[in-house]
Amino acid sequence: MKTRQLTILFLIFISLGLAPAYSTPPQAASVATYSCPMHPEIKSTKKGKCPKCKMDLVRQTTNASPAAEIVSQAPEGVLGTTSKLKIPDVEVLDQDGNVRHFYSDLIKGKTVAINFIFTNCTTICPPLGATFARVQRELGAKVGTDVQFISISVDPLTDTPERLKAWGAKFKAGAGWTFVTGSKPEMDQLLNALGAAVVRREDHTPSVIIANDVKGVWTRTYGLARPAQMIGLIENVIAGRVDEPVAKEASQP
């Protein structure tokens, strides 16, 4: 009898709109956002230019979440620690065709300078290579010992190890300069983790990531900065620090 009465009361509540509403959680919506390659914290829902460096904002598609976790509140230019970047230890190929594990073989325990290129590029990639080549000459024996250079292909379907080796030879790449390609799924995973994934290879960022894995110092700078500025930033990161005035000066196009 009590059960019947409760059922009648519940139906009355529903008819009056007083019953609690039950619904499944909304699905995350796919939204288009635009961010600056040089200043990832600058985001917009529309196309435009970064107010800091005037570079075009790059489209990134993400899943909107009402409780999206903020991974890092690092200062301008600083990306955070390796754990926050979640660098995958994916299998890649170097310019000699050797299988390497990206994090454990190329990053772990090292100071690195990383840029992003593709061998068919005729715009920013040759200057990026030339800048690394100049910095390599200026740093001399430090490249390969104190700091490692890494150039990652954003076009792994085209850039075989042979093509990367020939491209590097144009800039007289030394023993401390590794070129990286691999299967597209794993390269996509790697580029996403490093904040360098793009829909079109031509839209890739001219940024350089400089990192000291031992001391947890990661910073991003403009890849076409004057060699002297990049050298100063590399030497600071080797020492485990980021000199903010140097970093800001080097990040200006």
Rosetta blueprint (number, residue, H / E / L):
1 M L
2 K H
3 T H
4 R H
5 Q H
6 L H
7 T H
8 I H
9 L H
10 F H
11 L H
12 I H
13 F H
14 I H
15 S H
16 L L
17 G L
18 L L
19 A L
20 P L
21 A L
22 Y L
23 S L
24 T L
25 P L
26 P L
27 Q L
28 A L
29 A L
30 S E
31 V E
32 A E
33 T E
34 Y E
35 S E
36 C L
37 P L
38 M L
39 H L
40 P L
41 E L
42 I L
43 K E
44 S E
45 T L
46 K L
47 K L
48 G L
49 K E
50 C L
51 P L
52 K L
53 C L
54 K L
55 M L
56 D E
57 L L
58 V E
59 R E
60 Q E
61 T E
62 T E
63 N E
64 A L
65 S L
66 P L
67 A L
68 A L
69 E L
70 I L
71 V L
72 S L
73 Q L
74 A L
75 P L
76 E L
77 G L
78 V E
79 L L
80 G L
81 T L
82 T H
83 S H
84 K H
85 L H
86 K L
87 I L
88 P L
89 D L
90 V L
91 E E
92 V E
93 L E
94 D L
95 Q L
96 D L
97 G L
98 N L
99 V E
100 R E
101 H E
102 F H
103 Y H
104 S H
105 D H
106 L H
107 I H
108 K L
109 G L
110 K L
111 T E
112 V E
113 A E
114 I E
115 N E
116 F E
117 I E
118 F L
119 T L
120 N L
121 C L
122 T L
123 T L
124 I L
125 C H
126 P H
127 P H
128 L H
129 G H
130 A H
131 T H
132 F H
133 A H
134 R H
135 V H
136 Q H
137 R H
138 E H
139 L H
140 G H
141 A H
142 K H
143 V E
144 G L
145 T L
146 D L
147 V E
148 Q E
149 F E
150 I E
151 S E
152 I E
153 S E
154 V L
155 D L
156 P L
157 L L
158 T L
159 D L
160 T L
161 P H
162 E H
163 R H
164 L H
165 K H
166 A H
167 W H
168 G H
169 A H
170 K H
171 F L
172 K L
173 A L
174 G L
175 A L
176 G L
177 W E
178 T E
179 F E
180 V E
181 T E
182 G L
183 S L
184 K H
185 P H
186 E H
187 M H
188 D H
189 Q H
190 L H
191 L H
192 N H
193 A H
194 L L
195 G L
196 A L
197 A L
198 V L
199 V L
200 R L
201 R H
202 E H
203 D H
204 H L
205 T L
206 P L
207 S E
208 V E
209 I E
210 I E
211 A E
212 N E
213 D L
214 V L
215 K L
216 G L
217 V E
218 W E
219 T E
220 R E
221 T E
222 Y E
223 G L
224 L L
225 A L
226 R L
227 P H
228 A H
229 Q H
230 M H
231 I H
232 G H
233 L H
234 I H
235 E H
236 N H
237 V H
238 I H
239 A L
240 G L
241 R L
242 V L
243 D L
244 E H
245 P H
246 V H
247 A H
248 K H
249 E H
250 A H
251 S L
252 Q L
253 P L
